[in-house]
Amino acid sequence: MEEVNKKIEDLLAIQKTLQEWVEQCPGDSNSHCPIIDSLVEKKP
């Protein structure tokens, strides 16, 4: 059960991040993309 709960926790964290990115995305043809910017920032 611990493993299942950990996976649920991980998925909820992913969902939260994706929701934040979607809310930041202007949804137009602008070249600025918060999703890509966030991915580049997290790169080691």
Secondary structure, DSSP 4 states (H G I P E B T S, - for coil): -HHHHHHHHHHHHHHHHHHHHHHH---SS-S--HHHHHHHHT--
